[in-house]
Amino acid sequence: MVAPLRATQCLALSKADMERLQRVFDALCLEQGWARDGERARRHARMLIDDYLAGNTNEKRLLIAGRAFAERLQRGQFL
């Protein structure tokens, strides 16, 4: 059973913010072999945006957080 997605705050992100998130998202989708429009990729994108809005704006740290989230997804441990 798949856990429902959490609601994300509605805040405008700058072009630089979106580019940073896109780079991390693309890198992790490539690493994981996920289709960018698949269920796991959508959960991943939501996690990245939530983490970014919580203050994790460092690209390397986002990548680390994204990898940890991907590992939990592979184990079936949805948050």
C-alpha positions as CSV (number, residue, x, y, z in Angstrom):
1,M,0.0,0.0,0.0
2,V,1.3,3.4,-0.9
3,A,1.2,6.2,1.6
4,P,-0.6,9.4,0.5
5,L,1.6,12.4,-0.4
6,R,1.8,15.2,2.1
7,A,0.7,18.7,1.2
8,T,3.5,21.1,0.5
9,Q,3.5,24.7,1.5
10,C,2.5,27.1,-1.3
11,L,5.5,29.3,-1.6
12,A,7.0,30.8,-4.8
13,L,10.4,29.6,-5.6
14,S,12.9,31.6,-7.6
15,K,14.3,30.5,-10.9
16,A,17.6,29.7,-9.1
17,D,15.7,27.7,-6.5
18,M,13.9,25.7,-9.2
19,E,17.1,25.1,-11.2
20,R,18.9,23.8,-8.0
21,L,16.0,21.5,-7.2
22,Q,15.8,20.3,-10.8
23,R,19.5,19.4,-10.9
24,V,19.2,17.3,-7.7
25,F,16.0,15.7,-8.9
26,D,17.4,14.8,-12.3
27,A,20.6,13.4,-10.7
28,L,18.7,11.2,-8.3
29,C,16.2,10.0,-10.9
30,L,19.2,9.0,-13.1
31,E,21.0,7.3,-10.2
32,Q,17.8,5.4,-9.2
33,G,16.7,4.6,-12.7
34,W,13.3,6.2,-12.1
35,A,11.1,7.7,-14.8
36,R,10.7,11.4,-14.1
37,D,6.9,11.1,-14.1
38,G,6.7,7.9,-12.1
39,E,5.3,7.4,-8.6
40,R,8.6,7.2,-6.8
41,A,9.9,10.2,-8.7
42,R,6.9,12.2,-7.6
43,R,7.4,11.3,-4.0
44,H,11.0,12.1,-4.4
45,A,10.2,15.6,-5.8
46,R,7.8,16.3,-3.0
47,M,10.4,15.3,-0.4
48,L,13.0,17.6,-2.1
49,I,10.7,20.6,-2.1
50,D,9.6,20.0,1.5
51,D,13.2,19.7,2.6
52,Y,14.2,22.8,0.6
53,L,11.3,24.8,2.1
54,A,12.4,23.6,5.6
55,G,15.8,25.3,5.0
56,N,18.0,22.7,3.3
57,T,19.0,24.7,0.3
58,N,22.5,23.3,-0.2
59,E,22.7,21.2,-3.3
60,K,25.0,18.5,-1.9
61,R,22.9,18.2,1.3
62,L,19.8,17.9,-0.8
63,L,21.5,15.1,-2.8
64,I,22.4,13.3,0.4
65,A,18.8,13.7,1.7
66,G,17.4,12.5,-1.6
67,R,19.6,9.4,-1.6
68,A,18.5,8.6,2.0
69,F,14.9,9.0,0.9
70,A,15.4,6.8,-2.1
71,E,16.9,4.1,0.1
72,R,13.8,4.2,2.3
73,L,11.6,4.0,-0.8
74,Q,13.4,0.9,-1.9
75,R,12.8,-0.7,1.4
76,G,9.2,0.3,1.3
77,Q,9.5,2.6,4.3
78,F,7.3,5.5,3.3
79,L,7.0,8.5,5.5
